[in-house]
Amino acid sequence: MNIVKVRALLSSILLVVFIGVLVITIGVLYITKTGNPFLGMNKSELFNARNILGPIMNVLIIIHLALNWNLYKKELKVLFK
């Protein structure tokens, strides 16, 4: 598999995990304000899901940065020029 396909796959997985974390965060805020369950889950269940997705997202971000490090350095040079 070439590097472009790996980057595309990683970015897609990262987007899906990000959307999951975003929905969980909205759910926690909803439960905190209303006290009602969100999508059939209580607050502790949402925190458990976040405790799973959060570390996965962090690992994916580190891999993403490692794969795109040279591009990132070039972008920083342009930014601080």
HUGI-V515109 format. One record per residue. RES is the residue in three letters. PHI is phi in degrees with one decimal (* if undefined). PSI is psi in whole degrees, -180 to 180 (* if undefined). D_LAST is the distance of its C-alpha to the last C-alpha in Angstrom with 1 decimal. Layout:
res=RES phi=PHI psi=PSI d_last=D_LAST
res=RES phi=PHI psi=PSI d_last=D_LAST
This chain:
res=MET phi=* psi=132 d_last=35.2
res=ASN phi=-81.1 psi=166 d_last=31.9
res=ILE phi=-63.3 psi=-33 d_last=28.5
res=VAL phi=-66.2 psi=-41 d_last=27.8
res=LYS phi=-67.5 psi=-38 d_last=31.1
res=VAL phi=-62.9 psi=-45 d_last=30.5
res=ARG phi=-62.2 psi=-42 d_last=27.1
res=ALA phi=-64.4 psi=-43 d_last=28.9
res=LEU phi=-63.7 psi=-45 d_last=31.8
res=LEU phi=-62.6 psi=-43 d_last=29.8
res=SER phi=-63.6 psi=-38 d_last=27.8
res=SER phi=-66.1 psi=-45 d_last=31.1
res=ILE phi=-64.0 psi=-41 d_last=32.8
res=LEU phi=-61.7 psi=-40 d_last=29.9
res=LEU phi=-63.5 psi=-43 d_last=30.3
res=VAL phi=-63.4 psi=-45 d_last=34.0
res=VAL phi=-64.5 psi=-40 d_last=33.8
res=PHE phi=-60.3 psi=-44 d_last=31.3
res=ILE phi=-62.9 psi=-39 d_last=33.8
res=GLY phi=-61.1 psi=-46 d_last=36.5
res=VAL phi=-64.3 psi=-39 d_last=34.8
res=LEU phi=-63.4 psi=-45 d_last=34.1
res=VAL phi=-64.0 psi=-41 d_last=37.8
res=ILE phi=-63.2 psi=-43 d_last=38.9
res=THR phi=-62.6 psi=-43 d_last=36.8
res=ILE phi=-61.3 psi=-41 d_last=38.3
res=GLY phi=-62.3 psi=-43 d_last=41.7
res=VAL phi=-63.0 psi=-43 d_last=41.4
res=LEU phi=-62.9 psi=-41 d_last=40.5
res=TYR phi=-62.4 psi=-47 d_last=43.4
res=ILE phi=-63.8 psi=-40 d_last=45.9
res=THR phi=-62.4 psi=-40 d_last=44.8
res=LYS phi=-80.3 psi=-37 d_last=45.4
res=THR phi=-104.0 psi=-28 d_last=48.5
res=GLY phi=82.7 psi=-1 d_last=50.1
res=ASN phi=-91.9 psi=152 d_last=50.8
res=PRO phi=-62.8 psi=154 d_last=49.9
res=PHE phi=-117.8 psi=118 d_last=46.9
res=LEU phi=53.5 psi=36 d_last=47.7
res=GLY phi=78.3 psi=9 d_last=50.7
res=MET phi=-116.1 psi=145 d_last=48.8
res=ASN phi=-90.5 psi=-180 d_last=49.0
res=LYS phi=-63.0 psi=-41 d_last=46.3
res=SER phi=-68.0 psi=-35 d_last=47.0
res=GLU phi=-66.6 psi=-39 d_last=46.9
res=LEU phi=-66.3 psi=-40 d_last=43.5
res=PHE phi=-64.5 psi=-38 d_last=42.2
res=ASN phi=-62.8 psi=-42 d_last=43.7
res=ALA phi=-64.0 psi=-40 d_last=41.9
res=ARG phi=-66.1 psi=-36 d_last=38.6
res=ASN phi=-67.4 psi=-21 d_last=39.3
res=ILE phi=-86.6 psi=-49 d_last=39.5
res=LEU phi=-71.8 psi=-33 d_last=36.6
res=GLY phi=-58.3 psi=-55 d_last=34.2
res=PRO phi=-63.0 psi=-36 d_last=34.2
res=ILE phi=-60.7 psi=-45 d_last=34.2
res=MET phi=-62.5 psi=-41 d_last=31.1
res=ASN phi=-62.7 psi=-43 d_last=29.4
res=VAL phi=-64.2 psi=-43 d_last=30.4
res=LEU phi=-63.9 psi=-38 d_last=29.2
res=ILE phi=-64.1 psi=-42 d_last=25.7
res=ILE phi=-63.3 psi=-44 d_last=25.5
res=ILE phi=-63.5 psi=-42 d_last=26.8
res=HIS phi=-60.4 psi=-46 d_last=24.4
res=LEU phi=-64.4 psi=-39 d_last=21.4
res=ALA phi=-64.3 psi=-41 d_last=23.0
res=LEU phi=-70.3 psi=-28 d_last=23.5
res=ASN phi=-111.1 psi=21 d_last=20.1
res=TRP phi=-60.0 psi=-44 d_last=18.2
res=ASN phi=-64.5 psi=-42 d_last=16.6
res=LEU phi=-62.8 psi=-41 d_last=15.4
res=TYR phi=-62.1 psi=-42 d_last=14.1
res=LYS phi=-62.8 psi=-40 d_last=12.1
res=LYS phi=-65.0 psi=-40 d_last=10.5
res=GLU phi=-64.0 psi=-40 d_last=9.9
res=LEU phi=-65.5 psi=-38 d_last=8.3
res=LYS phi=-60.9 psi=-43 d_last=5.8
res=VAL phi=-66.5 psi=-41 d_last=5.2
res=LEU phi=-62.9 psi=-42 d_last=5.7
res=PHE phi=-101.8 psi=19 d_last=3.8
res=LYS phi=-73.5 psi=* d_last=0.0
